[in-house]
C-alpha cells in the first residue's frame, strides 16, 4: 500500500517517540482507514515493540493472551503460566531493559473496555504508576469511535488528560490519489475516488482492475465480496440499533435532506432524530451542510443532511435498490445501469467536493491576493445554487465558482450565469470584490478562454489543474 499520504501521521508518531521520555498516543478512526497498517509501518523501524490485538472475547481471555505475548517479548516463560493481572504484566514490561525505547500497542482497545467497564481505570493506574517515565511509548488504537471517545477521550474517562498525542485517522483526500494510481490523470482518478471515497482498504480492493467499472463489477456486484454488504458491517460494529441507522441513511440517500423530511420518512420525531444523526456524523458517514454565508451555522434553519462517505452514497444509490437483481445473478443489468448513471448522478457531485477542497490548496499557493476563511456552497433566496463560495471574512472578498464534470467544453453562458449569481451574493454579503473560478473536466471554448485572458478576476481550471 502506498504510504505517501500518511507521512504526516507517521511523522507525528516519530516525534512522540523521539521527544518524549514516555508517551501515550491514542489512534482512532472508522474501520478500513488504515490504522493498524499505519502502526505496523511505524513498528517496522522500532523492533523493541509489543503489538497486541484485543478481541471481542471476555477480558480474562484477552489478559491471558496479553500475558503470553508479554512473556515472549521479555523472555520470561513463567509469566505466561501465571495469574498476573494487567498491572503486574505492565510492570514486567516497564522493567524489561531494551536497547531502544519500548513501544507497547493495544489495538482494538475498546473491546476490553466493553468487557470490563473498569479497564480504563486499570489503564490509568498502569500509566500513572508504572509506564509513565519508564522510557515506554504506549499506543492505544480503536475503531469504534463512540467507545474510544467514552473510554479514552472524553472528560469523564479515567484516561482523560493522560494522552500526549492523538491521531484521528480519516479518509485520504483526493490530492493523494496519484500516489495510489501512478500514471493516471485527474479524469481517470475522479471516478475511482467517487467509488472508494479515500478509504485505503477500498482502494486496495480496486487497484488490480483495469477500470473503475471492472472494479465495481468484480467487487460490490459480487455477493461474496466484502464490499457487497459493507454498510451493514460498518453499522454493526458501531451501533446497536442497526435498523434505525440504516433507515436514516436510506432516507437521506433517497433525497430527504431536511430534518423534517427525514423524520417524516422514517417515522421518528425530530427531537429524537438528532442523536442518531450525530452518531452518523461522528462516524464520518453523514454531514450537515448549511449555506456558507450563514453567520450562525449551528442554529441555521437551512441545514441539509447528506451522505458524506462516497462509497456508502454509491452503495445506497446503485446497490441497495437492485439487490434482488444481484441476488438472482442479474448483475449484467445492474452493471449496465451503473455505467449509464454513475457519472451524471454520482461522480459529478463528488467532483464538486474535490473542487471545494482544491480551493484551499489554491489559496495556500497564493492564487489570490487574500486568504479566505470559509469555503462551501450557497443555496437560498438570493440566487440558485452556487457550487463554490469562498469568503474572506476580514476584508469581505468573495470567490464564486462552478464545477462542471461533463464531456464537452464550457462556454460563456457558464460565466454569465456565475456573474449573475455574483451580483446577487454581492448584495447579500455587502461586498464589491467578487472573483470567479470555473472547474471543467473537458476544458473551455475559445470564447471563454479569450474572456479569461483579458481579466484578472477569473480563473479557469481544467482537470483540477490551473489553466490561466
Helices and strands as residue ranges (DSSP letters): G 4-6, H 7-19, E 23-28, H 35-44, E 49-53, H 59-74, H 77-80, H 86-95, E 102-107, H 109-115, H 119-126, I 127-131, E 136-142, H 145-148, I 149-153, E 165-168, G 174-176, H 177-180, H 186-196, H 200-206, H 212-218, G 226-229, H 230-236, H 242-253, H 259-266, H 270-282, E 286-289, G 297-299, E 304-307, H 310-314, I 315-319, G 320-322, H 323-327, H 331-342, I 343-347, H 348-364, E 374-378, E 386-391, E 398-404, H 412-429, E 434-440, H 446-453, E 458-462, E 465-466
